[in-house]
Amino acid sequence: MIPEKELEEIRIYLNKSENPLFFFDDDPDGLCSFLMLKKYVNDKGKGVILKTAPILDLKFERKIKEDSPDFIFVLDIPIISQEFIDKANVPIIWIDHHPIVEREGTHHYNPRFYNKNINIPVSYICYKLTKQDLWLATVGCVYDFEIPDFIDEFKEQYPDLLPSKTNDQEEVLYKTKLGELIRVINFNLKGKTEDVKKSLNVLQRIETPYEILNQETPRGKFIFNRAKKISKEYSSLLEEAKKTKSKEGIVLFLYPARKISLTTELAGELLHIYKDKIIIVGRERNDQIKLSIRARFNISIALSKALKDIEGYGGGHEKACGANIAKKDFYRFLDNFKEALKE
């Protein structure tokens, strides 16, 4: 974990900021981290979700010019380009938990500086920072493969959302009301940018999980109903994916571009179903195939080797990776990946 001294440094930056700009990843870990920090600074500043790729580069320089922030907070984003940092001319507070990428000119906070193999979600770090919004922190952590050490506190506060004896991440995600809440929030990050922005604006005003799950308020009903529409498409894709037969220990499911990208969610649930297999889910769009890869062992090294001489990029966690591969190179990439797994 990040030492308390460093957490206090981040608090000082947050407390100083009058017009922060938050960049965050488009999953519940990144989103919940943003929501917690936004509430901590009394709703100051703006948030920008990174939907196309988890890379903060010069495409986003215009946001600095538009908003003139006094601090930039980067949450759950594994890569910031050096060019972006050099042109920002604003203090950048980078809170992340992916493998370390060295950059100059940021205040970089990452538990992997202390243990390169540890996985501590950014939402966990933000909860330790803010000491508030327990439910948001739990949503972000469980989504990101971690049952946090404050789970018992969550069970006491929300006993109807998580049974007291449930501590397995997959069981929580797929068999509890907390898991339903996580899926609802996650599905609100899908779809057209303008629709996601509407959901983000509403989510910033949600006070309790029951607003959403029980549709207690118009804003909670909005979030619930938007997720319900996306859930229908997801269920259809999942049923199609479940018909896939594994080959050489790999379940490979490719589907054509649709309005919504659901590769991450499909890969996660397929791993829950096919527990001893490697899962590769790909969405074909234009000349690219966007992949989510899951397994119960470290596949990140095999992925990095498979990318050699391939048009594309990839990375992520040890057991949960993503990649974007040129369609013309996909099956050569797949062969490379299989060979790398044997090493």
Contacts in CASP RR format, 6 or more apart in sequence:
PFRMAT RR
TARGET T0000
AUTHOR 0000-0000-0000
METHOD contacts of the structure
MODEL  1
MIPEKELEEIRIYLNKSENPLFFFDDDPDGLCSFLMLKKYVNDKGKGVIL
KTAPILDLKFERKIKEDSPDFIFVLDIPIISQEFIDKANVPIIWIDHHPI
VEREGTHHYNPRFYNKNINIPVSYICYKLTKQDLWLATVGCVYDFEIPDF
IDEFKEQYPDLLPSKTNDQEEVLYKTKLGELIRVINFNLKGKTEDVKKSL
NVLQRIETPYEILNQETPRGKFIFNRAKKISKEYSSLLEEAKKTKSKEGI
VLFLYPARKISLTTELAGELLHIYKDKIIIVGRERNDQIKLSIRARFNIS
IALSKALKDIEGYGGGHEKACGANIAKKDFYRFLDNFKEALKE
1 111 0 8 1.000
1 114 0 8 1.000
1 120 0 8 1.000
1 125 0 8 1.000
1 128 0 8 1.000
2 109 0 8 1.000
2 110 0 8 1.000
2 111 0 8 1.000
2 114 0 8 1.000
2 125 0 8 1.000
2 128 0 8 1.000
3 114 0 8 1.000
6 109 0 8 1.000
7 125 0 8 1.000
7 128 0 8 1.000
7 129 0 8 1.000
9 107 0 8 1.000
9 109 0 8 1.000
10 93 0 8 1.000
10 95 0 8 1.000
10 107 0 8 1.000
10 109 0 8 1.000
10 129 0 8 1.000
11 129 0 8 1.000
13 71 0 8 1.000
13 73 0 8 1.000
13 91 0 8 1.000
13 93 0 8 1.000
13 107 0 8 1.000
14 20 0 8 1.000
14 37 0 8 1.000
14 40 0 8 1.000
14 41 0 8 1.000
14 71 0 8 1.000
14 73 0 8 1.000
14 129 0 8 1.000
15 41 0 8 1.000
16 70 0 8 1.000
16 71 0 8 1.000
17 41 0 8 1.000
17 44 0 8 1.000
17 69 0 8 1.000
17 70 0 8 1.000
17 71 0 8 1.000
18 44 0 8 1.000
18 70 0 8 1.000
19 44 0 8 1.000
19 45 0 8 1.000
19 67 0 8 1.000
19 68 0 8 1.000
19 69 0 8 1.000
19 70 0 8 1.000
19 71 0 8 1.000
20 37 0 8 1.000
20 41 0 8 1.000
20 44 0 8 1.000
20 45 0 8 1.000
20 69 0 8 1.000
20 70 0 8 1.000
20 71 0 8 1.000
20 72 0 8 1.000
20 73 0 8 1.000
21 45 0 8 1.000
21 46 0 8 1.000
21 47 0 8 1.000
21 48 0 8 1.000
21 63 0 8 1.000
21 64 0 8 1.000
21 67 0 8 1.000
21 69 0 8 1.000
21 71 0 8 1.000
21 72 0 8 1.000
21 73 0 8 1.000
21 90 0 8 1.000
22 34 0 8 1.000
22 37 0 8 1.000
22 38 0 8 1.000
22 45 0 8 1.000
22 46 0 8 1.000
22 47 0 8 1.000
22 48 0 8 1.000
22 72 0 8 1.000
22 73 0 8 1.000
22 74 0 8 1.000
22 75 0 8 1.000
23 47 0 8 1.000
23 48 0 8 1.000
23 50 0 8 1.000
23 56 0 8 1.000
23 60 0 8 1.000
23 63 0 8 1.000
23 72 0 8 1.000
23 73 0 8 1.000
23 74 0 8 1.000
23 75 0 8 1.000
23 77 0 8 1.000
24 30 0 8 1.000
24 31 0 8 1.000
24 33 0 8 1.000
24 34 0 8 1.000
24 47 0 8 1.000
24 48 0 8 1.000
24 49 0 8 1.000
24 50 0 8 1.000
24 74 0 8 1.000
24 75 0 8 1.000
24 76 0 8 1.000
24 77 0 8 1.000
25 31 0 8 1.000
25 49 0 8 1.000
25 50 0 8 1.000
25 54 0 8 1.000
25 75 0 8 1.000
25 76 0 8 1.000
25 77 0 8 1.000
26 49 0 8 1.000
26 50 0 8 1.000
26 51 0 8 1.000
26 189 0 8 1.000
26 196 0 8 1.000
27 76 0 8 1.000
27 143 0 8 1.000
27 144 0 8 1.000
27 186 0 8 1.000
27 189 0 8 1.000
27 264 0 8 1.000
28 123 0 8 1.000
28 139 0 8 1.000
28 140 0 8 1.000
28 143 0 8 1.000
28 144 0 8 1.000
28 182 0 8 1.000
28 185 0 8 1.000
28 186 0 8 1.000
28 189 0 8 1.000
29 76 0 8 1.000
29 121 0 8 1.000
29 122 0 8 1.000
29 123 0 8 1.000
29 140 0 8 1.000
29 141 0 8 1.000
29 143 0 8 1.000
29 144 0 8 1.000
30 75 0 8 1.000
30 76 0 8 1.000
30 122 0 8 1.000
30 123 0 8 1.000
30 140 0 8 1.000
31 49 0 8 1.000
31 140 0 8 1.000
31 185 0 8 1.000
31 189 0 8 1.000
31 200 0 8 1.000
31 203 0 8 1.000
32 123 0 8 1.000
32 126 0 8 1.000
32 133 0 8 1.000
32 136 0 8 1.000
32 137 0 8 1.000
32 139 0 8 1.000
32 140 0 8 1.000
32 185 0 8 1.000
33 75 0 8 1.000
33 76 0 8 1.000
33 95 0 8 1.000
33 122 0 8 1.000
33 123 0 8 1.000
33 125 0 8 1.000
33 126 0 8 1.000
33 140 0 8 1.000
34 47 0 8 1.000
34 75 0 8 1.000
35 133 0 8 1.000
35 136 0 8 1.000
35 203 0 8 1.000
35 204 0 8 1.000
36 123 0 8 1.000
36 126 0 8 1.000
36 127 0 8 1.000
36 129 0 8 1.000
36 130 0 8 1.000
36 132 0 8 1.000
36 133 0 8 1.000
36 136 0 8 1.000
36 137 0 8 1.000
37 73 0 8 1.000
37 75 0 8 1.000
37 126 0 8 1.000
37 129 0 8 1.000
37 130 0 8 1.000
38 44 0 8 1.000
38 45 0 8 1.000
38 47 0 8 1.000
38 204 0 8 1.000
39 130 0 8 1.000
39 132 0 8 1.000
39 133 0 8 1.000
40 129 0 8 1.000
40 130 0 8 1.000
40 132 0 8 1.000
43 204 0 8 1.000
45 67 0 8 1.000
45 69 0 8 1.000
46 67 0 8 1.000
46 69 0 8 1.000
47 200 0 8 1.000
48 60 0 8 1.000
48 63 0 8 1.000
49 189 0 8 1.000
49 196 0 8 1.000
49 200 0 8 1.000
50 56 0 8 1.000
50 60 0 8 1.000
50 77 0 8 1.000
51 193 0 8 1.000
51 196 0 8 1.000
53 324 0 8 1.000
54 77 0 8 1.000
54 78 0 8 1.000
54 79 0 8 1.000
55 77 0 8 1.000
55 78 0 8 1.000
55 79 0 8 1.000
55 80 0 8 1.000
55 81 0 8 1.000
56 74 0 8 1.000
56 77 0 8 1.000
56 79 0 8 1.000
56 80 0 8 1.000
56 81 0 8 1.000
56 84 0 8 1.000
57 80 0 8 1.000
57 81 0 8 1.000
57 83 0 8 1.000
57 84 0 8 1.000
58 81 0 8 1.000
58 83 0 8 1.000
58 84 0 8 1.000
58 87 0 8 1.000
60 84 0 8 1.000
61 84 0 8 1.000
61 87 0 8 1.000
61 88 0 8 1.000
64 72 0 8 1.000
64 87 0 8 1.000
64 88 0 8 1.000
64 89 0 8 1.000
64 90 0 8 1.000
69 90 0 8 1.000
70 90 0 8 1.000
70 91 0 8 1.000
71 90 0 8 1.000
71 91 0 8 1.000
71 92 0 8 1.000
71 93 0 8 1.000
72 88 0 8 1.000
72 90 0 8 1.000
72 91 0 8 1.000
72 92 0 8 1.000
72 93 0 8 1.000
73 93 0 8 1.000
73 95 0 8 1.000
74 80 0 8 1.000
74 92 0 8 1.000
74 93 0 8 1.000
74 94 0 8 1.000
74 95 0 8 1.000
74 96 0 8 1.000
74 106 0 8 1.000
75 95 0 8 1.000
75 96 0 8 1.000
75 122 0 8 1.000
75 126 0 8 1.000
76 95 0 8 1.000
76 96 0 8 1.000
76 97 0 8 1.000
76 121 0 8 1.000
76 122 0 8 1.000
77 94 0 8 1.000
77 96 0 8 1.000
78 96 0 8 1.000
78 98 0 8 1.000
78 99 0 8 1.000
78 101 0 8 1.000
78 315 0 8 1.000
78 316 0 8 1.000
79 101 0 8 1.000
80 92 0 8 1.000
80 94 0 8 1.000
80 101 0 8 1.000
80 103 0 8 1.000
80 106 0 8 1.000
82 103 0 8 1.000
82 104 0 8 1.000
85 92 0 8 1.000
85 103 0 8 1.000
85 104 0 8 1.000
85 105 0 8 1.000
85 106 0 8 1.000
91 107 0 8 1.000
92 105 0 8 1.000
92 106 0 8 1.000
92 107 0 8 1.000
93 106 0 8 1.000
93 107 0 8 1.000
93 109 0 8 1.000
94 103 0 8 1.000
94 106 0 8 1.000
94 107 0 8 1.000
94 108 0 8 1.000
94 109 0 8 1.000
94 110 0 8 1.000
95 109 0 8 1.000
95 110 0 8 1.000
95 122 0 8 1.000
95 125 0 8 1.000
95 126 0 8 1.000
96 108 0 8 1.000
96 109 0 8 1.000
96 110 0 8 1.000
96 122 0 8 1.000
97 110 0 8 1.000
97 111 0 8 1.000
97 112 0 8 1.000
97 119 0 8 1.000
97 120 0 8 1.000
97 121 0 8 1.000
97 122 0 8 1.000
97 125 0 8 1.000
98 110 0 8 1.000
98 112 0 8 1.000
98 316 0 8 1.000
98 317 0 8 1.000
99 112 0 8 1.000
99 116 0 8 1.000
99 300 0 8 1.000
99 316 0 8 1.000
100 110 0 8 1.000
100 112 0 8 1.000
100 113 0 8 1.000
100 116 0 8 1.000
109 125 0 8 1.000
111 118 0 8 1.000
111 120 0 8 1.000
111 125 0 8 1.000
112 118 0 8 1.000
117 318 0 8 1.000
119 144 0 8 1.000
119 145 0 8 1.000
119 146 0 8 1.000
119 317 0 8 1.000
119 318 0 8 1.000
120 146 0 8 1.000
121 140 0 8 1.000
121 141 0 8 1.000
121 143 0 8 1.000
121 144 0 8 1.000
121 145 0 8 1.000
121 146 0 8 1.000
121 148 0 8 1.000
123 136 0 8 1.000
123 137 0 8 1.000
123 139 0 8 1.000
123 140 0 8 1.000
123 141 0 8 1.000
123 144 0 8 1.000
124 137 0 8 1.000
124 141 0 8 1.000
124 146 0 8 1.000
124 148 0 8 1.000
126 137 0 8 1.000
127 133 0 8 1.000
127 134 0 8 1.000
127 136 0 8 1.000
127 137 0 8 1.000
127 148 0 8 1.000
127 150 0 8 1.000
134 150 0 8 1.000
134 153 0 8 1.000
134 154 0 8 1.000
134 157 0 8 1.000
135 154 0 8 1.000
135 157 0 8 1.000
135 158 0 8 1.000
135 208 0 8 1.000
135 209 0 8 1.000
137 148 0 8 1.000
137 150 0 8 1.000
138 148 0 8 1.000
138 150 0 8 1.000
138 151 0 8 1.000
138 154 0 8 1.000
138 178 0 8 1.000
139 178 0 8 1.000
139 181 0 8 1.000
139 182 0 8 1.000
139 185 0 8 1.000
139 209 0 8 1.000
140 182 0 8 1.000
141 147 0 8 1.000
141 148 0 8 1.000
142 148 0 8 1.000
142 169 0 8 1.000
142 172 0 8 1.000
142 173 0 8 1.000
142 178 0 8 1.000
142 179 0 8 1.000
142 182 0 8 1.000
143 173 0 8 1.000
143 182 0 8 1.000
143 186 0 8 1.000
145 169 0 8 1.000
145 317 0 8 1.000
145 319 0 8 1.000
145 320 0 8 1.000
146 169 0 8 1.000
147 167 0 8 1.000
147 168 0 8 1.000
147 169 0 8 1.000
147 172 0 8 1.000
151 162 0 8 1.000
151 167 0 8 1.000
154 161 0 8 1.000
154 162 0 8 1.000
154 178 0 8 1.000
155 162 0 8 1.000
155 163 0 8 1.000
155 164 0 8 1.000
158 178 0 8 1.000
158 209 0 8 1.000
160 177 0 8 1.000
161 176 0 8 1.000
161 177 0 8 1.000
161 178 0 8 1.000
161 181 0 8 1.000
161 209 0 8 1.000
161 213 0 8 1.000
162 172 0 8 1.000
162 176 0 8 1.000
162 177 0 8 1.000
162 178 0 8 1.000
163 176 0 8 1.000
166 172 0 8 1.000
166 175 0 8 1.000
166 176 0 8 1.000
170 272 0 8 1.000
172 178 0 8 1.000
172 179 0 8 1.000
173 179 0 8 1.000
173 182 0 8 1.000
173 183 0 8 1.000
173 272 0 8 1.000
174 269 0 8 1.000
174 272 0 8 1.000
177 213 0 8 1.000
180 213 0 8 1.000
181 209 0 8 1.000
181 212 0 8 1.000
181 213 0 8 1.000
183 227 0 8 1.000
183 231 0 8 1.000
183 265 0 8 1.000
184 212 0 8 1.000
184 213 0 8 1.000
184 223 0 8 1.000
184 224 0 8 1.000
184 227 0 8 1.000
185 203 0 8 1.000
185 212 0 8 1.000
185 223 0 8 1.000
185 227 0 8 1.000
186 265 0 8 1.000
187 226 0 8 1.000
187 227 0 8 1.000
187 230 0 8 1.000
187 231 0 8 1.000
187 234 0 8 1.000
188 196 0 8 1.000
188 199 0 8 1.000
188 203 0 8 1.000
188 223 0 8 1.000
188 226 0 8 1.000
188 227 0 8 1.000
188 230 0 8 1.000
189 196 0 8 1.000
189 199 0 8 1.000
190 196 0 8 1.000
190 230 0 8 1.000
190 260 0 8 1.000
190 261 0 8 1.000
190 262 0 8 1.000
191 230 0 8 1.000
191 259 0 8 1.000
191 260 0 8 1.000
191 261 0 8 1.000
192 259 0 8 1.000
195 226 0 8 1.000
199 222 0 8 1.000
199 223 0 8 1.000
199 226 0 8 1.000
202 219 0 8 1.000
202 220 0 8 1.000
202 222 0 8 1.000
202 223 0 8 1.000
203 223 0 8 1.000
205 219 0 8 1.000
206 212 0 8 1.000
206 219 0 8 1.000
206 220 0 8 1.000
206 223 0 8 1.000
208 216 0 8 1.000
210 216 0 8 1.000
211 217 0 8 1.000
211 219 0 8 1.000
211 220 0 8 1.000
211 223 0 8 1.000
212 220 0 8 1.000
212 223 0 8 1.000
212 224 0 8 1.000
213 224 0 8 1.000
215 221 0 8 1.000
215 224 0 8 1.000
215 225 0 8 1.000
230 260 0 8 1.000
233 258 0 8 1.000
233 260 0 8 1.000
233 262 0 8 1.000
234 262 0 8 1.000
234 265 0 8 1.000
234 266 0 8 1.000
237 255 0 8 1.000
237 262 0 8 1.000
237 266 0 8 1.000
238 266 0 8 1.000
238 269 0 8 1.000
238 270 0 8 1.000
240 253 0 8 1.000
240 255 0 8 1.000
241 253 0 8 1.000
241 255 0 8 1.000
241 266 0 8 1.000
241 270 0 8 1.000
241 281 0 8 1.000
242 270 0 8 1.000
242 273 0 8 1.000
244 251 0 8 1.000
244 252 0 8 1.000
244 253 0 8 1.000
245 251 0 8 1.000
246 274 0 8 1.000
246 277 0 8 1.000
248 338 0 8 1.000
249 276 0 8 1.000
249 277 0 8 1.000
249 278 0 8 1.000
250 277 0 8 1.000
250 278 0 8 1.000
250 279 0 8 1.000
250 280 0 8 1.000
250 338 0 8 1.000
251 270 0 8 1.000
251 274 0 8 1.000
251 277 0 8 1.000
251 278 0 8 1.000
251 279 0 8 1.000
251 280 0 8 1.000
252 280 0 8 1.000
252 334 0 8 1.000
253 266 0 8 1.000
253 270 0 8 1.000
253 279 0 8 1.000
253 280 0 8 1.000
253 281 0 8 1.000
253 282 0 8 1.000
254 281 0 8 1.000
254 282 0 8 1.000
254 283 0 8 1.000
254 284 0 8 1.000
254 289 0 8 1.000
255 281 0 8 1.000
255 282 0 8 1.000
255 283 0 8 1.000
255 284 0 8 1.000
256 283 0 8 1.000
256 284 0 8 1.000
257 283 0 8 1.000
257 284 0 8 1.000
257 285 0 8 1.000
257 286 0 8 1.000
258 283 0 8 1.000
261 283 0 8 1.000
261 290 0 8 1.000
262 283 0 8 1.000
263 281 0 8 1.000
263 282 0 8 1.000
263 283 0 8 1.000
263 290 0 8 1.000
263 291 0 8 1.000
263 292 0 8 1.000
264 292 0 8 1.000
266 281 0 8 1.000
266 292 0 8 1.000
267 279 0 8 1.000
267 280 0 8 1.000
267 281 0 8 1.000
267 292 0 8 1.000
267 293 0 8 1.000
267 294 0 8 1.000
267 320 0 8 1.000
268 279 0 8 1.000
268 292 0 8 1.000
268 294 0 8 1.000
268 320 0 8 1.000
270 277 0 8 1.000
270 279 0 8 1.000
270 281 0 8 1.000
270 294 0 8 1.000
271 277 0 8 1.000
271 279 0 8 1.000
271 294 0 8 1.000
271 295 0 8 1.000
271 296 0 8 1.000
275 296 0 8 1.000
276 296 0 8 1.000
277 295 0 8 1.000
278 293 0 8 1.000
278 294 0 8 1.000
278 295 0 8 1.000
278 299 0 8 1.000
278 341 0 8 1.000
279 292 0 8 1.000
279 293 0 8 1.000
279 294 0 8 1.000
279 295 0 8 1.000
280 291 0 8 1.000
280 292 0 8 1.000
280 293 0 8 1.000
280 334 0 8 1.000
281 291 0 8 1.000
281 292 0 8 1.000
281 293 0 8 1.000
282 289 0 8 1.000
282 290 0 8 1.000
282 291 0 8 1.000
282 292 0 8 1.000
283 289 0 8 1.000
283 290 0 8 1.000
284 327 0 8 1.000
287 326 0 8 1.000
287 327 0 8 1.000
287 328 0 8 1.000
288 324 0 8 1.000
288 325 0 8 1.000
288 326 0 8 1.000
288 327 0 8 1.000
289 324 0 8 1.000
289 325 0 8 1.000
289 326 0 8 1.000
289 327 0 8 1.000
289 330 0 8 1.000
290 322 0 8 1.000
290 323 0 8 1.000
290 324 0 8 1.000
291 322 0 8 1.000
291 323 0 8 1.000
291 324 0 8 1.000
291 325 0 8 1.000
292 320 0 8 1.000
292 321 0 8 1.000
292 322 0 8 1.000
293 299 0 8 1.000
293 303 0 8 1.000
293 320 0 8 1.000
293 321 0 8 1.000
293 322 0 8 1.000
293 323 0 8 1.000
294 319 0 8 1.000
294 320 0 8 1.000
294 321 0 8 1.000
295 319 0 8 1.000
296 319 0 8 1.000
297 319 0 8 1.000
298 318 0 8 1.000
298 319 0 8 1.000
299 318 0 8 1.000
299 319 0 8 1.000
299 321 0 8 1.000
299 341 0 8 1.000
300 315 0 8 1.000
300 316 0 8 1.000
300 317 0 8 1.000
300 318 0 8 1.000
300 319 0 8 1.000
300 321 0 8 1.000
301 340 0 8 1.000
302 337 0 8 1.000
302 340 0 8 1.000
302 341 0 8 1.000
302 343 0 8 1.000
303 314 0 8 1.000
303 315 0 8 1.000
303 321 0 8 1.000
303 322 0 8 1.000
303 323 0 8 1.000
303 337 0 8 1.000
303 340 0 8 1.000
304 314 0 8 1.000
304 315 0 8 1.000
305 336 0 8 1.000
305 337 0 8 1.000
305 340 0 8 1.000
305 343 0 8 1.000
306 333 0 8 1.000
306 334 0 8 1.000
306 336 0 8 1.000
306 337 0 8 1.000
306 339 0 8 1.000
306 340 0 8 1.000
307 313 0 8 1.000
307 314 0 8 1.000
307 323 0 8 1.000
307 333 0 8 1.000
307 336 0 8 1.000
308 336 0 8 1.000
310 325 0 8 1.000
310 326 0 8 1.000
310 329 0 8 1.000
310 332 0 8 1.000
310 333 0 8 1.000
310 336 0 8 1.000
311 325 0 8 1.000
311 326 0 8 1.000
311 328 0 8 1.000
311 329 0 8 1.000
312 323 0 8 1.000
312 324 0 8 1.000
312 325 0 8 1.000
312 326 0 8 1.000
312 329 0 8 1.000
313 323 0 8 1.000
313 324 0 8 1.000
314 321 0 8 1.000
314 322 0 8 1.000
314 323 0 8 1.000
314 324 0 8 1.000
315 321 0 8 1.000
315 322 0 8 1.000
315 323 0 8 1.000
316 322 0 8 1.000
323 333 0 8 1.000
325 333 0 8 1.000
END
